């Protein structure tokens, strides 16, 4: 399993009563596949995984597998303990998921900031995982930034195949690509840095903007892959403002952008609050020049 290209970390839609809206999720996945997406992350941070119960997570993994049959699926499986993380990975593996995306534990931050604790956690998970593991470095959320030396140690594990690097630091991404062994995949998580990261050598991106503008995001990758660097850059520039919608406005902003683009975004789960009218207007302006491209099929 080699993750590459545009991988959409799909949002979890909710009904007005706060329950998971499975029909809307099916509709979104169907349209994403029609748009050309073939890889998805289920239960990532964009999917509001921390706000879901264990039962909901298990049900979503199964439902997404049925809805996206034939697609490459990666299960977001990060939890604070090795035991809970491994349990969710085993459930995903039984559903034929291709890999697990595992976030750095961060509740006990003083201890988990130590490299030896990080190495111990990821190695223990990888030892017990029946499917390949991707490290998920997201310091903006966890408050913990994995050091390059730590990632190098983890890259030696045969069941750890790559990293999703969400820090929007191109110099860090360059160092990861230069120093990590061949075959250890680097995926970018910052939508606004997708084109630049491809130029540095990343294999692809797990990028939130693909939820709202899948076709335009695919265009960035496909142009670059075929040698049309100018076309790739032009495609990125068309979404340059929109690409930061999740970073600027949270999952609520990304979901509103999905609504604008004809997908089902809806509300986020409390305690995430609805957007203000001013925020919605700002997002509408960001997506003015994205609408036609994002509706390509």
N, C-alpha and C positions, 0 to 999 in steps of 0.2 A: 504494500500500500504506500503510494507516494502522493501526498497531498500537493496539489498545484492549481494554478489558475485562480479563478474567482470562486471563493467559498463563502456562501451567505450564512451568517449567524442569525438564523431566523427568529423573528419576534414571536412571542406567545400572545395570541389574541384572547381577549376576555369579553364575556357578555356583560350587560349592564349591571347584573347582579354580582359580578366579580368572579363568576365561574369561567373555566377555560372554554373558549368558543372553538370547538373542534371542527365544525363545518367551515368556519372562516379560515382556519389553518389549512384545511384541505384545499380550499379555493386558492389561497396564496401559493401553496406549493405547486399546484397544477399550473398556475400562470407563470411561476418562476421557471418551471421546466419548459414551458412553451417559449419563454424568452431566451432559453439556452443555458440556464444554470443546471449543473449536474452534480454539484457538491454542496452539502449543507452541514452546519453545526446546529445541533438541537441542545437546548439547555445551556447556552452560553450566557454571558452577562447581558447581552442584548435580548435574550429570551426571558429576562427577569427570573433566572433560576433561584436566586436567594429568597425570592418571595413565594416559591412553590413548595408544597408539601412533598414528602417522599413518594406518596401514592400518585400525586399529580405528575411528578417527574417520570415515574415508571410508565404511566399511561401515555404521556406525551412521547416518550421514546418509541413505544409500540405504535402509536397512531402515526407518527411521522414516518416510520419504516413502511407502514402499509400505504401511506399517501405518496411517498417518494420511492416506490419500489423500483429498483434498478439504479438509483442514484447512489453516489458515495456519501455516506453519513458518518459524522463524527459526533460522539456524545460528550457534551460538557459534563464532567464527572467530578469536578473539584469539590472537596468538602474539607472540614477542619481536621478530621481524623483519617488515618490510613484505612481503618476498617470500613467507614462509611463510603469512602471513595472507591475502594475495591468492590464493595457490594454493588454499587451502581454500575461500575464497569462490567461486572459479571452479568448483570441484567441486560446491559446494552449488547454484550457479546452474544448472549443467547438470542438476541433479535437480529444478529448478523450485521452489527455496526462495524465499521472498518477501523476505527481508532477512537481513542479517548483523549479529550482535551482537559488537562488537569491544572487548575489554578493553584498558586502558592497559598498555603494556609496563612492566615494573617491575624486571627483573633488574639493569639498570644504573640504579639508582634516582637517583643523584646527577645524572645527565644527564637522565633522563626526568622528573625533578621540575621541569625548566625548561619554562615555557609554550611557548617556541618549538619545543622538541623534540616536545611533545605535539601541537601544531598541525601540525607537519610530518608526523608519523606518520599522524594521522587523515586529513589531506588527501591524502597519497600513497595510502593505502588506498582512499579514496573515489574518487580519480581513476581507479583501475584496476578498481574493482568494477563488475560488470555488474548488481548488485542494490543496493537502498538499504542504507545503513549506519546502525546505531544505536550511539551511544557507550555504553560500559559503564563507569560510574564506581563503583568498589568499593574505597574507601580502606581499609576494615577488612582487606582481603586484600592489596592492592597496596602499601599504605603511601604512596600518592600520591592526593591529592585535587585533581581538576581545578577550577581557579578559575572563577568565574562568567564573567569576562572571556574566558577561553579557550573556554568553551562557546559564548559569544556569537560569537566569531570563527568557530568551526566551524559554527555554525548557518547561516552565509552560504553554505556549500557546497551546491550543488543536490542532491547525492547523499547528504548526511547529514540524515536526517529526524527524528532525535529522540535522546533519552538515557534510559537506564535508570539512575536514581539510587538506589543502594543504601544510601547513608548515611542512618541513621534520624534525620535532622535536618529537622524540619518547617519551620523558618525558611528553610533552604536551598531546600527544595522550593518554598516560597512565592515566594522571590526568582527562582527559575528560571522559574516560570510567569508572573510579572509582567514579567520583563525579556526573555525569549526571544520571538522573533517568532511571530505566529499561524501555525499550520501546522507548527511544530516541536514534536513531541510529547514530553511528559515522562511517563515511566512510573516507578512506584515499585518498589523492590526489597525494602523492609522489610515483611514480612508483618504485623507488629504495628501498622504505621502505615497500613494500606491504607485504612480508612474515613476517617481524618483527612486523608489525602492526596487522596482523592476530593473531600472538602469544599473543599480548596484549589484543585482544578481539574485534577488529573492525568487523563490519558485512560484509565489502567488500571494494572495491575501485573503484573510478572513476579515472582511470589511463590511461594516454595518450599512454603508450606503447602498449595498446590493439589495437591501430590503425594499428600498424606495425607487432606485434607478438601476435595475439589474442589467438592462441592455447597454446603457452607457458605460457602466462599470466593466462589463464584458468587452466593450469596444476598446477600452484602455489596454486590456491584456491581450486581446486578439491582434490588435495592430502591432503591439510590441513583439509578440511571438512570431509574426510573419516578417519582421524587419522594418515595418513602417513606424519608425520611432517618432517621426513628426506627427503622424496620425494618432499615435498613442498619447502624445503630449497634448494635442488638440482636444482629444476626448476627455482627458483629465481636466483641462482648463474649463470645459463646459460644465463640470460639476464641482469646480474648485470651492465655491462658496457653500454649495449644498452638502459637500462631503463631510463637513464638520458639524452637521446638524445634531448628531447624537452627543458629540462632545460639548456643544454649546447649550443644548436644550434638554439633554437627557433622553431616555428612552421615549418619554412622552413626545418630544419633538420629532424623533424618528418616526413614531407611529402616526403623528399628524401628517408628516410628509408622505407616508404610505397612503393615507386617505386621499391626499391631493393627487397622487399618481394613479389612483384607481385600484389600489390594493386595500385590504382590510387592516387598518392599524388599530383604531379604537383607543380605548382608555388603558392606562397602565394600572397596576394593582396598588392600592394603598400600602404604604404611606407615600408613594409617588403621587404628587398632586397634579391636577389638570393644568394645562397651559392657560395663560392669560390671553385676552384678545390681542394685546400688543405683540406677544410672542408669536401667535399664529400669523399675524400680518407679516412679521419679519421672516418667518419660514416661507410664506407664500412668495415673497420677493426673491428669496434664495433659489426657489425652484421654477421661476418664470421661464428660464432658458433651458430647463431640463425636460419639460413635459413631453414634447414630441419625441425626443430620442428615447425616453424611458418607456414609451408605449410601443416601441418596435416589437414585433413578434417574428 
